[in-house]
Amino acid sequence: MSVPCSECFSDLVCVEDSGILSGDSPECSSEMESSACSEESIASFIEDERNFVPGFDYLARFRSHSLDASARAESVAWILKVHSYYGFQPLTAYLSVNYLDRYLYSRRLPQTNGWPLQLLSVACLSLAAKMEELLVPSLLDLQVEGAKYIFEPRTIRRMELLVLSVLDWRLRSITPFSFIGFFACKLDPSGTFTGFLISRATEIILSNIQEASFLEYWPSCIAVAAILSASNEIPNFSMIDPELAESWCDGLSKEKIIGCYRKMKEFVVQSCRKNATRMLPQLRVVTIRARVRSGGYSSSSSSASSSYKRRKLNNCLWVDDDKGTSE
């Protein structure tokens, strides 16, 4: 039986306009709308962002294997699946991972993977959803998309309180989404491509959130790199020098921007290759079926040749000759 959302921390629900993250508007994100993308406000965000990220040695713990990077990636992957399942805001997914990382930096779990990390992931996602979403699923309904363990609502609420305590109740974090509207306007003052830049940068940020290596960079740097990566897909901006982004606002580091941008470009290229690889077998299936329908395979072929063709197609996850001819 699902527990109604009213039993959760209803006082944590925070309703804000986050339409910017859908890419429909070139305005700044909800948490910075009132400042009208003021450069002073952005500079203050850059100054304060260090208070909303794990410590500088957090990434080193993954590299030394005192923390399990693969377990973190698995937890983040589950958060993204639930985020997609319910159509949550992009900021909800990012905040969930931010809470998880900040907690793991400050507190050690009984074990680096398994049920403790799953419980932490559910609690962080629940808190983030209460911060950003208009409608929040019950704690039982939140545990979908292949959750390995199912926890009682009271157990999750106790974990939420522990997370709140460790984070000192600072849930309104500074994230890359605090900056992408401003940086998109800096890159495209005319506003012609601002909507696309924000939307594509959002996709890039979420697609890289599983990678522990990006923990080296602060939100402002990730936002700049994501906007630059998105601009590569627009002919008018594809040749922009990333070093120039340092001048967009005080407090940005050219070295960090370039390092994050290069790493992000690599992951974007890898993602495109994976997508192309996944589509190739589908294209081959269509081609094989077309040949079968048009008589491309001779009916007089030997039984050995026919058997070889069927075996090869099945190994490649293509259709069987017999199935193809039956169509």
PAZAPA-4460 file (N, C-alpha, C; in steps of 0.05 Angstrom, whole numbers, plus 32768, in hexadecimal, padded with zeros to 4 digits):
% residues 327
    n_x    n_y    n_z   ca_x   ca_y   ca_z    c_x    c_y    c_z   seq   type   mol
   8011   7FE8   8000   8000   8000   8000   8012   8019   8000     1      M     A
   800B   802C   7FEF   801B   8044   7FED   8013   8057   8003     2      S     A
   8027   8064   800E   8022   8078   8023   801E   8093   8016     3      V     A
   8007   80A2   801C   8002   80BB   800F   8018   80CF   8014     4      P     A
   801B   80E2   8001   8031   80F5   8003   802E   8107   801B     5      C     A
   8015   8109   8026   8011   811B   803D   8020   8111   8055     6      S     A
   8028   80F8   8056   8038   80ED   806C   8055   80F4   806A     7      E     A
   805D   80FF   8054   8079   8107   8050   807D   8123   805D     8      C     A
   8094   812E   8059   809A   8148   8065   808D   815E   8053     9      F     A
   8073   8162   8057   8065   8175   8046   8070   8191   8048    10      S     A
   807C   8198   805E   8087   81B3   8062   80A0   81B7   8051    11      D     A
   80AB   81A1   8046   80C3   81A4   8035   80BC   81AA   8018    12      L     A
   80A2   81A7   8011   809B   81AC   7FF5   809F   81C9   7FEE    13      V     A
   80AD   81CD   7FD8   80B3   81E8   7FD0   80AB   81EB   7FB3    14      C     A
   8097   81FB   7FAD   808D   81FE   7F92   809B   8216   7F85    15      V     A
   80A9   8210   7F6F   80B7   8225   7F60   80B3   8222   7F43    16      E     A
   80B5   8237   7F34   80B3   8235   7F17   80CE   822D   7F0C    17      D     A
   80CF   8215   7F00   80E8   820C   7EF5   80E5   8207   7ED7    18      S     A
   80D5   8217   7ECA   80D0   8214   7EAD   80E9   8217   7E9D    19      G     A
   80FD   8225   7EA7   8115   8229   7E98   8122   820E   7E90    20      I     A
   8120   81FB   7EA2   812E   81E1   7E9D   8121   81D1   7E87    21      L     A
   8109   81D9   7E7E   80FD   81CA   7E68   8106   81D5   7E4E    22      S     A
   8115   81EB   7E4E   811F   81F6   7E35   810B   8207   7E26    23      G     A
   80F3   820D   7E33   80DE   821C   7E26   80E4   823A   7E28    24      D     A
   80F5   8242   7E3A   80F9   825F   7E3E   8116   8265   7E42    25      S     A
   8120   827B   7E37   813C   8282   7E3B   8141   8292   7E54    26      P     A
   812D   8293   7E66   8131   82A1   7E7F   8143   8292   7E92    27      E     A
   814B   829F   7EA8   815C   8291   7EBB   814B   827D   7ECB    28      C     A
   8159   826A   7ED9   814B   8256   7EE8   813C   8263   7EFF    29      S     A
   8129   8254   7F0B   8117   825F   7F1F   8126   826B   7F37    30      S     A
   813D   825E   7F3E   814A   8268   7F56   815A   8281   7F51    31      E     A
   815A   828B   7F38   8168   82A4   7F34   8158   82B7   7F23    32      M     A
   813E   82B2   7F20   812D   82C3   7F0F   812C   82E0   7F1B    33      E     A
   812A   82E2   7F35   8126   82FC   7F41   813E   830E   7F3D    34      S     A
   8155   8302   7F38   816D   8312   7F33   8171   8319   7F16    35      S     A
   815E   830F   7F05   815F   8316   7EE8   817B   8310   7EDD    36      A     A
   8186   82FA   7EE4   81A0   82F2   7ED9   81B5   8307   7EDF    37      C     A
   81B4   8313   7EF5   81C7   8327   7EFD   81E3   831B   7EFF    38      S     A
   81F7   8328   7EF4   8212   831E   7EF6   821C   831D   7F13    39      E     A
   8213   8330   7F23   821A   8330   7F3F   820F   8318   7F4D    40      E     A
   81F6   8311   7F46   81EA   82F9   7F53   81F9   82E0   7F4B    41      S     A
   8200   82DE   7F32   820F   82C6   7F29   822A   82C5   7F37    42      I     A
   8237   82DC   7F3A   8251   82DC   7F47   824E   82D3   7F64    43      A     A
   8237   82DA   7F71   8233   82D2   7F8D   822D   82B4   7F8E    44      S     A
   8220   82A9   7F79   821B   828C   7F78   8236   827E   7F76    45      F     A
   8248   8288   7F65   8262   827C   7F61   8272   827C   7F7C    46      I     A
   826F   8292   7F8A   827D   8294   7FA4   8272   8280   7FB8    47      E     A
   8258   827B   7FB7   824B   826B   7FCC   8249   824D   7FC4    48      D     A
   824E   8246   7FAB   8249   822B   7FA2   825A   8216   7FB1    49      E     A
   8271   821E   7FBB   8282   820B   7FC9   8274   8200   7FE2    50      R     A
   8260   820E   7FEC   8252   8205   8004   823D   81F0   7FFE    51      N     A
   8239   81E9   7FE4   8224   81D6   7FDC   822F   81BF   7FCC    52      F     A
   8249   81BA   7FCF   8255   81A4   7FC1   8266   8194   7FD5    53      V     A
   826B   817A   7FCF   827D   816B   7FE1   8299   8178   7FE3    54      P     A
   82A8   8170   7FF7   82C3   817A   7FFA   82D6   8173   7FE4    55      G     A
   82EC   8181   7FE2   82FF   817E   7FCC   830A   8162   7FC9    56      F     A
   830B   8153   7FE0   8317   8138   7FDF   8302   8122   7FDA    57      D     A
   82E9   812A   7FD3   82D4   8116   7FCF   82DB   8104   7FB7    58      Y     A
   82E3   8110   7FA1   82EA   8100   7F89   8302   80ED   7F8F    59      L     A
   8315   80F6   7FA0   832C   80E6   7FA6   8323   80CC   7FB5    60      A     A
   830E   80CD   7FC4   8304   80B6   7FD2   82FB   80A0   7FBF    61      R     A
   82EF   80A9   7FA8   82E7   8095   7F94   82FF   808A   7F86    62      F     A
   8313   809B   7F81   832B   8091   7F74   833B   807E   7F85    63      R     A
   8339   8082   7F9F   8348   8070   7FB2   8337   8058   7FBA    64      S     A
   831E   8057   7FAF   830B   8041   7FB4   8301   8040   7FD1    65      H     A
   8305   8055   7FE0   82F8   8056   7FFB   82DA   805A   7FF7    66      S     A
   82D2   8065   7FE1   82B6   8067   7FD8   82B3   8058   7FBE    67      L     A
   829D   804C   7FB9   8298   803B   7FA2   828B   804C   7F8C    68      D     A
   829B   8053   7F77   8291   8063   7F61   827B   8055   7F51    69      A     A
   827E   803A   7F4E   826A   802B   7F3F   824F   802A   7F4E    70      S     A
   8251   8028   7F68   8238   8029   7F78   822B   8044   7F77    71      A     A
   823A   8059   7F77   822F   8074   7F74   8222   8077   7F59    72      R     A
   822F   806E   7F44   8224   806F   7F29   820A   8060   7F27    73      A     A
   8209   8049   7F34   81F0   8039   7F33   81D9   8048   7F41    74      E     A
   81DF   8054   7F58   81CB   8063   7F66   81C1   807B   7F56    75      S     A
   81D4   8089   7F49   81CC   80A0   7F39   81BC   8097   7F21    76      V     A
   81C3   8081   7F15   81B4   8076   7EFF   8197   8070   7F07    77      A     A
   8194   8065   7F1F   8178   8060   7F29   8169   807A   7F2D    78      W     A
   8176   808E   7F38   8169   80A8   7F3C   8160   80B3   7F22    79      I     A
   8170   80B1   7F0D   8169   80BC   7EF3   8152   80AC   7EE7    80      L     A
   8151   8092   7EEC   813B   8082   7EE1   8120   808B   7EEE    81      K     A
   8120   808F   7F08   8108   8098   7F16   8101   80B4   7F0D    82      V     A
   8115   80C5   7F0A   8111   80E0   7F00   8103   80E0   7EE5    83      H     A
   810C   80CE   7ED3   80FF   80CB   7EB9   80E3   80BF   7EBB    84      S     A
   80E0   80AC   7ECD   80C7   809D   7ED0   80B0   80B1   7ED8    85      Y     A
   80B6   80C3   7EEA   80A2   80D5   7EF4   80A3   80F0   7EE5    86      Y     A
   80B6   80F5   7ED4   80B8   810E   7EC6   80BF   8125   7ED8    87      G     A
   80D0   8120   7EEB   80D9   8135   7EFD   80E9   814A   7EEF    88      F     A
   80EC   8161   7EFC   80FD   8177   7EF1   811A   816E   7EF1    89      Q     A
   812A   8178   7EDE   8147   8172   7EDF   8154   8179   7EF9    90      P     A
   814C   818F   7F05   8158   8198   7F1E   8153   8184   7F34    91      L     A
   813D   8176   7F33   8137   8161   7F47   814C   814B   7F47    92      T     A
   8153   8142   7F2F   8167   812D   7F2C   8182   8137   7F36    93      A     A
   8189   814F   7F2E   81A3   815A   7F36   81A5   815E   7F55    94      Y     A
   8190   8168   7F61   8190   816C   7F7E   8192   8151   7F8C    95      L     A
   8185   813D   7F82   8186   8122   7F8F   81A3   8119   7F90    96      S     A
   81B1   811B   7F7A   81CD   8112   7F79   81DE   8124   7F8A    97      V     A
   81D8   813E   7F8A   81E7   8151   7F9B   81E5   814A   7FB9    98      N     A
   81CC   8144   7FC1   81C8   813C   7FDD   81D7   8122   7FE4    99      Y     A
   81D6   810F   7FD1   81E3   80F5   7FD5   8201   80F9   7FD8   100      L     A
   820D   8109   7FC6   822A   810D   7FC7   8233   811C   7FE1   101      D     A
   8224   8130   7FE8   822A   813F   8000   8228   812E   8019   102      R     A
   8214   811C   8019   8211   810A   8030   8229   80F7   8031   103      Y     A
   822F   80EA   801A   8245   80D6   8019   8260   80E3   8021   104      L     A
   8263   80FC   801B   827C   810A   8023   827E   810D   8041   105      Y     A
   8267   8113   804E   8267   8119   806A   8263   8101   807C   106      S     A
   8255   80EC   8072   8250   80D5   8083   8257   80BB   8074   107      R     A
   8261   80A8   8083   8267   808E   8077   8250   807B   807C   108      R     A
   8247   806D   8066   8231   805A   8069   823C   8040   8075   109      L     A
   822B   802F   8080   8234   8015   808B   8242   8004   8076   110      P     A
   823A   8007   805C   8247   7FFA   8046   8245   800C   802E   111      Q     A
   8258   800A   801C   825A   801E   8006   8245   8018   7FF0   112      T     A
   8238   8001   7FF0   8223   7FFB   7FDD   820D   7FEB   7FEB   113      N     A
   81FA   7FE1   7FDC   81E5   7FD1   7FE8   81CE   7FE3   7FF2   114      G     A
   81BF   7FD9   8006   81A7   7FE6   8010   81AC   8002   801C   115      W     A
   81C3   8007   802A   81C6   8022   8036   81C7   8037   8020   116      P     A
   81D5   8032   800A   81D7   8046   7FF5   81BC   8049   7FE7   117      L     A
   81AD   8033   7FE4   8193   8034   7FD8   8180   8045   7FE9   118      Q     A
   8181   8041   8003   8170   8051   8016   8178   806F   8014   119      L     A
   8191   8074   8013   819A   8090   8011   8190   809C   7FF6   120      L     A
   8191   808D   7FE1   8189   8097   7FC7   816B   809E   7FC7   121      S     A
   815B   808C   7FD3   813E   8091   7FD5   8139   80AA   7FE5   122      V     A
   8146   80AD   7FFC   8142   80C4   800D   814A   80DE   7FFF   123      A     A
   8160   80DE   7FF1   816A   80F6   7FE3   8157   80FE   7FCC   124      C     A
   814D   80EA   7FBD   813A   80EF   7FA8   8120   80FA   7FB3   125      L     A
   8117   80EF   7FC9   80FE   80F8   7FD6   8101   8115   7FDE   126      S     A
   8117   811C   7FEB   811B   8137   7FF4   811C   814B   7FDC   127      L     A
   812B   8143   7FC7   812D   8154   7FB0   8112   8158   7FA3   128      A     A
   8102   8143   7FA1   80E7   8145   7F95   80D5   8158   7FA5   129      A     A
   80D8   8157   7FC0   80C8   8168   7FD1   80D1   8185   7FCD   130      K     A
   80E9   8189   7FC6   80F3   81A5   7FC1   80EA   81B0   7FA7   131      M     A
   80E7   819F   7F92   80E4   81AA   7F77   80C9   81A2   7F69   132      E     A
   80BC   818C   7F71   80A5   8183   7F62   808B   818C   7F6E   133      E     A
   8077   8190   7F5D   805C   8197   7F66   804F   817F   7F72   134      L     A
   8052   8168   7F65   8046   814F   7F6E   805C   813B   7F74   135      L     A
   805D   8131   7F8C   8072   811E   7F94   8065   8103   7F9A   136      V     A
   8070   80EE   7F8D   8065   80D3   7F92   8069   80CB   7FB0   137      P     A
   8059   80B8   7FB9   805D   80AE   7FD4   8078   80A0   7FD6   138      S     A
   8081   809C   7FEE   809B   8090   7FF2   809D   8074   7FE7   139      L     A
   8087   8066   7FE7   8086   804B   7FDB   8086   804C   7FBD   140      L     A
   8077   805F   7FB2   8075   8062   7F95   808F   806C   7F89   141      D     A
   809F   8079   7F99   80B9   8084   7F90   80CD   806D   7F8B   142      L     A
   80C8   8056   7F96   80DB   8040   7F94   80D4   802E   7F7D   143      Q     A
   80D9   8039   7F65   80D3   802A   7F4C   80EC   8028   7F3B   144      V     A
   80E9   801F   7F22   80FF   801D   7F0F   8116   800C   7F1A   145      E     A
   810F   7FF4   7F22   8124   7FE1   7F29   8132   7FE5   7F44   146      G     A
   8124   7FF2   7F57   812F   7FF5   7F72   8134   7FDA   7F7E   147      A     A
   814C   7FD5   7F87   8154   7FBB   7F92   8148   7FB5   7FAD   148      K     A
   8142   7FCA   7FBC   8137   7FC8   7FD7   811F   7FDA   7FD9   149      Y     A
   810B   7FD1   7FE7   80F3   7FE2   7FEC   80F2   7FE8   800A   150      I     A
   80F2   8001   8011   80F3   800A   802D   80D8   8014   8036   151      F     A
   80D2   8010   804F   80B9   801B   805A   80BB   803A   805B   152      E     A
   80A5   8048   8058   80A6   8065   8059   80B2   8070   8072   153      P     A
   80AD   8064   8089   80B9   806F   80A2   80D7   806C   80A2   154      R     A
   80E1   8057   8095   80FF   8054   8093   810A   806A   8082   155      T     A
   80FD   8070   806B   8107   8085   8059   8105   80A0   8067   156      I     A
   80F0   80A5   8076   80EE   80BF   8083   8104   80C3   8098   157      R     A
   810B   80AE   80A6   8121   80AF   80B9   813B   80B6   80AA   158      R     A
   813E   80AA   8093   8157   80AF   8083   8156   80CC   8079   159      M     A
   813F   80D6   8072   813D   80F2   8069   8146   8105   807F   160      E     A
   813D   80FF   8098   8146   8110   80AE   8164   810F   80B2   161      L     A
   816F   80F8   80AE   818C   80F6   80B1   819B   8106   809B   162      L     A
   8190   8104   8083   819C   8114   806D   819A   8131   8072   163      V     A
   8182   813A   807B   817E   8156   8082   8192   8160   8097   164      L     A
   8196   814F   80AB   81A9   8156   80C0   81C5   8159   80B6   165      S     A
   81CE   8145   80A5   81E9   8146   809A   81ED   815E   8088   166      V     A
   81D8   8165   8079   81DA   817B   8066   81D5   8196   8074   167      L     A
   81CF   8195   808E   81C9   81AD   809D   81B1   81BB   8091   168      D     A
   819E   81AC   8086   8185   81B6   807B   8189   81C9   8063   169      W     A
   81A0   81C8   8057   81A6   81D9   8040   819F   81CA   8026   170      R     A
   8185   81CB   801F   817C   81BC   8008   817B   81CD   7FEF   171      L     A
   8179   81E7   7FF2   8178   81F9   7FDA   8194   81FD   7FD0   172      R     A
   819F   81E9   7FC2   81BB   81EA   7FB9   81BF   81FC   7FA1   173      S     A
   81D7   8204   7F9D   81DF   8211   7F84   81E8   81FB   7F71   174      I     A
   81DC   81FA   7F5A   81E1   81E5   7F46   81E9   81F1   7F2C   175      T     A
   81F0   81E1   7F18   81F5   81EC   7EFD   81DD   81FA   7EF2   176      P     A
   81C5   81F2   7EFA   81AD   81FF   7EF0   81A9   821B   7EFB   177      F     A
   81B9   8222   7F0F   81B9   823E   7F19   81C7   8251   7F05   178      S     A
   81D6   8245   7EF2   81E8   8255   7EE1   81E2   8253   7EC3   179      F     A
   81D5   823D   7EBA   81D4   8239   7E9D   81C5   824E   7E8E   180      I     A
   81B0   8259   7E9B   81A1   826F   7E8E   81B2   8287   7E89   181      G     A
   81C2   828F   7E9D   81D4   82A6   7E9B   81E9   82A1   7E86   182      F     A
   81F6   8289   7E87   820C   8284   7E74   8201   8281   7E57   183      F     A
   81E9   8277   7E54   81DD   8275   7E3A   81D9   8290   7E2E   184      A     A
   81D0   82A3   7E3F   81CC   82BF   7E36   81E7   82CC   7E30   185      C     A
   81FC   82C5   7E3E   8217   82D0   7E38   8221   82C6   7E1D   186      K     A
   821B   82AD   7E17   8224   82A1   7DFD   8213   82AB   7DE6   187      L     A
   81FA   82AE   7DEB   81E7   82B6   7DD6   81D6   82CE   7DDF   188      D     A
   81E2   82E6   7DDF   81D3   82FE   7DE9   81B9   8303   7DDA   189      P     A
   81B8   82FB   7DC1   81A0   8300   7DB1   8188   82EF   7DBA   190      S     A
   818E   82D8   7DC8   8179   82C7   7DD1   816E   82B4   7DBC   191      G     A
   817A   82B3   7DA5   8170   82A2   7D8F   8172   8285   7D96   192      T     A
   8188   827D   7DA2   818C   8260   7DA7   818D   825A   7DC6   193      F     A
   8185   826E   7DD6   8187   826A   7DF3   8177   8253   7DFD   194      T     A
   815F   8250   7DF3   814E   823A   7DFB   815B   821F   7DF5   195      G     A
   8166   821C   7DDD   8173   8203   7DD6   818C   81FE   7DE8   196      F     A
   819C   8213   7DEC   81B4   8210   7DFC   81AD   8206   7E18   197      L     A
   8198   8212   7E24   8191   820A   7E3F   8187   81ED   7E40   198      I     A
   8176   81E6   7E2D   816A   81CC   7E2C   8180   81B6   7E27   199      S     A
   8191   81BC   7E14   81A6   81A8   7E0E   81BB   81A6   7E24   200      R     A
   81C2   81BD   7E30   81D5   81BD   7E47   81C9   81AD   7E5E   201      A     A
   81AF   81AF   7E62   81A2   819F   7E77   81A5   8182   7E72   202      T     A
   81A1   8179   7E59   81A4   815D   7E53   81C1   8154   7E57   203      E     A
   81D4   8164   7E50   81F0   815D   7E53   81F7   815A   7E70   204      I     A
   81EE   816D   7E81   81F4   816C   7E9D   81E9   8152   7EAA   205      I     A
   81D0   814B   7EA4   81C5   8133   7EB0   81D1   811A   7EA5   206      L     A
   81DA   811A   7E8C   81E7   8102   7E80   8202   80FD   7E8C   207      S     A
   820F   8111   7E97   8229   810E   7EA3   8229   810B   7EC1   208      N     A
   8212   810D   7ECD   8211   810E   7EEB   8219   80F4   7EF8   209      I     A
   8218   80DE   7EE9   8221   80C5   7EF4   823F   80C3   7EF7   210      Q     A
   824E   80D2   7EE7   826B   80D0   7EE6   8277   80DE   7EFE   211      E     A
   8285   80CF   7F0F   8291   80DA   7F27   82A7   80EE   7F20   212      A     A
   82B3   80EC   7F08   82C9   80FE   7F01   82C0   811B   7F00   213      S     A
   82A6   8120   7EFC   829C   813C   7EFA   8299   8149   7F16   214      F     A
   829D   8139   7F2B   829D   8144   7F46   82B4   8157   7F4B   215      L     A
   82C7   8156   7F39   82DE   8168   7F3B   82D7   8185   7F35   216      E     A
   82C0   8189   7F28   82B8   81A4   7F1F   829F   81AE   7F2E   217      Y     A
   829F   81C8   7F33   8289   81D4   7F41   8273   81DB   7F2E   218      W     A
   825B   81E0   7F38   8243   81E4   7F27   8247   81F9   7F11   219      P     A
   8253   8210   7F18   8256   8225   7F03   8267   821B   7EEC   220      S     A
   827C   820D   7EF2   828E   8202   7EDD   827F   81EE   7ECC   221      C     A
   8270   81DC   7ED8   8260   81C9   7ECA   824C   81D7   7EB8   222      I     A
   8240   81EC   7EC1   822C   81FB   7EB1   8239   8208   7E99   223      A     A
   8250   8214   7E9D   825F   8220   7E86   8266   820A   7E71   224      V     A
   8271   81F4   7E7B   8279   81DE   7E69   8261   81D3   7E5A   225      A     A
   824A   81D1   7E67   8232   81C6   7E5A   8228   81D9   7E45   226      A     A
   8228   81F3   7E4B   821F   8206   7E36   8232   8206   7E1E   227      I     A
   824C   8204   7E23   825F   8203   7E0D   825B   81E9   7DFD   228      L     A
   8256   81D3   7E0B   8252   81BA   7DFC   8238   81BB   7DEB   229      S     A
   8224   81C8   7DF6   820B   81CB   7DE8   820F   81DD   7DCF   230      A     A
   8220   81F1   7DD2   8225   8204   7DBC   8233   81F6   7DA4   231      S     A
   8240   81E0   7DA9   824E   81D2   7D93   823A   81C7   7D7F   232      N     A
   8221   81C5   7D87   820C   81BA   7D75   81FE   81D0   7D65   233      E     A
   8207   81E9   7D69   81FC   8200   7D5A   8213   820B   7D49   234      I     A
   8210   820A   7D2E   8225   8214   7D1D   8230   822F   7D24   235      P     A
   821E   8242   7D2C   8227   825D   7D32   823A   825F   7D49   236      N     A
   823A   824B   7D5B   824A   824C   7D73   825E   8235   7D76   237      F     A
   8260   8224   7D62   8270   820C   7D64   828E   8212   7D67   238      S     A
   8297   8229   7D5F   82B4   8230   7D60   82BB   8243   7D76   239      M     A
   82A9   8245   7D8A   82AF   8257   7DA0   82C5   824D   7DB1   240      I     A
   82D8   825E   7DB9   82EF   8256   7DCA   82E5   8254   7DE7   241      D     A
   82E8   823C   7DF3   82DF   8239   7E0F   82EE   824B   7E23   242      P     A
   8306   8254   7E1B   8315   8265   7E2D   8307   8280   7E32   243      E     A
   82F7   8288   7E1E   82E9   82A2   7E20   82D3   82A1   7E36   244      L     A
   82CA   8289   7E3D   82B4   8286   7E51   82BC   8291   7E6C   245      A     A
   82D6   8292   7E71   82DF   829C   7E8B   82D6   82B9   7E90   246      E     A
   82D2   82C8   7E7A   82CA   82E4   7E7C   82AC   82E8   7E81   247      S     A
   829D   82D2   7E81   8280   82D4   7E84   8278   82DE   7EA0   248      W     A
   8289   82D8   7EB4   8283   82E1   7ECF   829C   82DE   7EE1   249      C     A
   829E   82EF   7EF5   82B4   82ED   7F07   82B2   82D3   7F17   250      D     A
   82C9   82C7   7F1D   82CA   82AF   7F2D   82CD   8296   7F1D   251      G     A
   82CC   8297   7F02   82CF   827F   7EF2   82EC   8279   7EED   252      L     A
   82F4   8260   7EEB   830F   8258   7EE7   8312   824D   7ECA   253      S     A
   8324   8259   7EBB   8328   8250   7E9F   8332   8233   7E9E   254      K     A
   8344   822C   7EB0   834F   8210   7EB0   8339   81FC   7EB6   255      E     A
   8329   8202   7ECA   8313   81F0   7ED1   82FE   81EE   7EBB   256      K     A
   82F8   8204   7EAF   82E4   8204   7E99   82EE   81F3   7E82   257      I     A
   8307   81F7   7E7A   8312   81E8   7E63   8313   81CA   7E6A   258      I     A
   831C   81C3   7E82   831D   81A7   7E8A   8302   819A   7E8A   259      G     A
   82EE   81A7   7E96   82D3   819C   7E97   82C6   819B   7E7B   260      C     A
   82CB   81AF   7E6B   82C0   81B0   7E50   82CB   8199   7E3F   261      Y     A
   82E5   8194   7E40   82F1   817E   7E31   82E6   8163   7E3A   262      R     A
   82E4   815F   7E54   82D9   8146   7E5E   82BC   8142   7E56   263      K     A
   82AD   8158   7E56   8291   8157   7E4F   828E   8150   7E31   264      M     A
   829F   815C   7E21   829E   8156   7E04   82A3   8139   7DFF   265      K     A
   82B6   812D   7E0D   82BC   8111   7E0A   82A4   8100   7E11   266      E     A
   8296   8106   7E26   827F   80F6   7E2E   8268   80FA   7E1A   267      F     A
   8265   8112   7E0F   8250   8117   7DFB   8255   8106   7DE2   268      V     A
   826F   8106   7DD9   8276   80F5   7DC2   8271   80D8   7DC8   269      V     A
   8279   80CF   7DDF   8275   80B3   7DE6   8257   80AC   7DE7   270      Q     A
   8247   80BE   7DF1   822B   80B9   7DF3   821F   80B7   7DD7   271      S     A
   8228   80C8   7DC4   821E   80C8   7DA9   8225   80AD   7D9C   272      C     A
   823E   80A4   7DA1   8247   808A   7D95   8236   8073   7DA0   273      R     A
   8230   8073   7DBA   8220   805E   7DC6   8204   805E   7DBA   274      K     A
   81F8   8076   7DB6   81DE   8077   7DAA   81DE   806D   7D8D   275      N     A
   81F4   8074   7D7F   81F6   806A   7D63   81F9   804C   7D62   276      A     A
   8208   8041   7D75   820C   8024   7D76   81F2   8016   7D7C   277      T     A
   81E2   8021   7D8E   81C8   8015   7D95   81B5   8015   7D7D   278      R     A
   81B7   802A   7D6C   81A5   802C   7D56   81AD   801B   7D3E   279      M     A
   81C7   8014   7D3C   81D0   8004   7D25   81C2   7FE9   7D22   280      L     A
   81C0   7FD9   7D37   81B1   7FC0   7D34   8195   7FC3   7D2A   281      P     A
   8187   7FD9   7D33   816C   7FDD   7D2A   816B   7FE3   7D0C   282      Q     A
   817F   7FF3   7D03   8180   7FF9   7CE6   8185   7FE0   7CD6   283      L     A
   8196   7FCE   7CE1   819D   7FB6   7CD3   8184   7FA3   7CD1   284      R     A
   8174   7FA3   7CE6   815C   7F93   7CE6   814A   7F9C   7CCF   285      V     A
   8146   7FB6   7CCD   8135   7FC1   7CB7   8140   7FB9   7C9C   286      V     A
   815B   7FBB   7C99   8167   7FB4   7C7F   8163   7F97   7C79   287      T     A
   8167   7F85   7C8C   8164   7F68   7C88   8148   7F62   7C80   288      I     A
   8135   7F6D   7C8E   8119   7F68   7C88   8112   7F71   7C6C   289      R     A
   811C   7F89   7C64   8117   7F93   7C49   8122   7F80   7C34   290      A     A
   813A   7F75   7C39   8145   7F63   7C26   8135   7F49   7C24   291      R     A
   812B   7F40   7C3B   811B   7F27   7C3A   8102   7F2B   7C2B   292      V     A
   80F4   7F42   7C2F   80DB   7F47   7C22   80E0   7F4A   7C03   293      R     A
   80F6   7F55   7BFB   80FB   7F59   7BDF   8108   7F41   7BD2   294      S     A
   810C   7F2B   7BE1   8118   7F13   7BD5   8136   7F14   7BD3   295      G     A
   8142   7F25   7BE5   815F   7F28   7BE4   816E   7F0F   7BEB   296      G     A
   8160   7EFC   7BFA   816D   7EE3   7C01   8162   7ECD   7BF0   297      Y     A
   8174   7EC0   7BE1   816C   7EAB   7BCE   8160   7E93   7BDC   298      S     A
   8149   7E89   7BD1   813C   7E72   7BDD   814B   7E58   7BD7   299      S     A
   815E   7E5A   7BC4   816D   7E42   7BBC   8186   7E3F   7BCB   300      S     A
   818B   7E50   7BE0   81A3   7E4E   7BF0   81A4   7E33   7BFE   301      S     A
   81BB   7E29   7C03   81BE   7E0F   7C11   81B5   7E12   7C2D   302      S     A
   81AD   7DFB   7C3A   81A4   7DFB   7C55   81BA   7E05   7C68   303      S     A
   81D3   7DFE   7C62   81E9   7E07   7C73   81EC   7E25   7C73   304      A     A
   81E9   7E31   7C5B   81EB   7E4E   7C58   81D4   7E5C   7C67   305      S     A
   81BB   7E50   7C64   81A4   7E5B   7C72   81A7   7E5A   7C90   306      S     A
   81B2   7E44   7C9A   81B6   7E41   7CB6   81CA   7E55   7CC0   307      S     A
   81DF   7E5A   7CB0   81F4   7E6E   7CB8   81E8   7E89   7CBA   308      Y     A
   81D7   7E90   7CA6   81CB   7EAB   7CA7   81B9   7EAF   7CBF   309      K     A
   81A9   7E9A   7CC6   8198   7E9C   7CDE   81A8   7E9F   7CF7   310      R     A
   81BE   7E90   7CF8   81CF   7E91   7D10   81DC   7EAC   7D13   311      R     A
   81E5   7EB7   7CFD   81F2   7ED1   7CFE   81DF   7EE7   7D06   312      K     A
   81C6   7EE6   7CFA   81B3   7EFA   7D01   81AB   7EF9   7D1E   313      L     A
   81A7   7EE1   7D28   81A0   7EDF   7D45   81B5   7EE9   7D57   314      N     A
   81CF   7EE4   7D50   81E5   7EEE   7D61   81E5   7F0C   7D62   315      N     A
   81DC   7F19   7D4D   81DD   7F36   7D4B   81C2   7F42   7D54   316      C     A
   81B0   7F31   7D5F   8196   7F3B   7D67   8186   7F44   7D50   317      L     A
   818B   7F38   7D38   817A   7F3F   7D21   8164   7F2B   7D1F   318      W     A
   8152   7F2E   7D0B   813C   7F1C   7D08   8145   7F02   7CFB   319      V     A
   8137   7EEC   7D01   813D   7ED2   7CF5   8132   7ED2   7CD8   320      D     A
   8140   7EC4   7CC6   8137   7EC3   7CAA   811B   7EB8   7CA8   321      D     A
   8115   7EA3   7CB9   80FA   7E98   7CB8   80E5   7EAC   7CC0   322      D     A
   80EB   7EBC   7CD5   80D9   7ED1   7CDE   80D6   7EE6   7CC8   323      K     A
   80EC   7EED   7CBC   80EB   7F01   7CA7   80DA   7EF9   7C90   324      G     A
   80DC   7EE0   7C87   80CE   7ED7   7C70   80B0   7ED3   7C76   325      T     A
   80AA   7ECF   7C90   808E   7ECB   7C98   807F   7EE5   7C97   326      S     A
   808E   7EFB   7C96   8081   7F15   7C94   8079   7F1A   7C77   327      E     A
***
